[in-house]
Every structure is written in C-alpha cells, then in structure tokens.
Amino acid sequence: MLQYASFTGLIKTILIILLVWYGIKILSRLFAPALMRYVAKKAEAKFGEQFNQQYKRNNQQEPPKKEGETVIDKVPRTNTSNKNVGEYVDYEEID
C-alpha cells in the first residue's frame, strides 16, 4: 500500500501555489489603497475624538477668570541640594 507522488501531481501543486501567490499579489495591489484609506479615516476619527474629549475636559476644569487677573501655572522648583555630602579636602600633587 505504498503510494508514490507522480510528476504531474507535483507540477500541478507547484502551479497551484504559484497561481495563488500571484493572485494574492494582484488582489493586494487592487485593494491595498482602499484598505489604507479606510484605516486612515478610522485613525483620524479616533484621534479627533480624543482631541475633542481633551479639549472639552480642559475647558470645563478652568474656572472663569476675571479681567486683569494674572494666573501663573508654574510649579516652583524645590532646591534638592544635599549639604551633607562630606568634607572638602584640598590636595596637591607630589612629584
């Protein structure tokens, strides 16, 4: 019950694989631009929605300001130097 592959079966298999490969290449060239436009539109809509949400959130949180009022939105920097780093020792090189 041993079966051997025939030469014509091998050729048919190779031709089917090549046909499928080139078919996929041709179809991807036809449908890739439309697919890219679809993906770009979806991404644009998502980014626009996020921007609008952020814009609305920022506008709602700020209380109305009086005319002439000055607001500084800067957090003061804290001086983080450490005074306990040790004793400074001056030295000279000996020849």
FENCORGI-V709365 format. One record per residue. PSI is psi as a letter, one per 40 degrees, with the letter a starting at -180 (none if undefined). Layout:
BEGIN
{{PSI} {PSI}}
END
This chain:
BEGIN
{{f} {h} {h} {i} {h} {i} {d} {d} {d} {d} {d} {d} {d} {d} {d} {d} {d} {d} {d} {d} {d} {d} {d} {d} {d} {d} {d} {d} {d} {d} {e} {d} {d} {d} {d} {d} {d} {d} {d} {d} {d} {d} {d} {d} {d} {d} {d} {d} {d} {d} {d} {d} {d} {d} {d} {d} {d} {d} {d} {d} {d} {h} {i} {h} {i} {i} {h} {e} {h} {h} {h} {h} {f} {h} {h} {i} {h} {i} {h} {f} {i} {h} {e} {f} {e} {a} {h} {h} {h} {i} {i} {i} {i} {h} {none}}
END
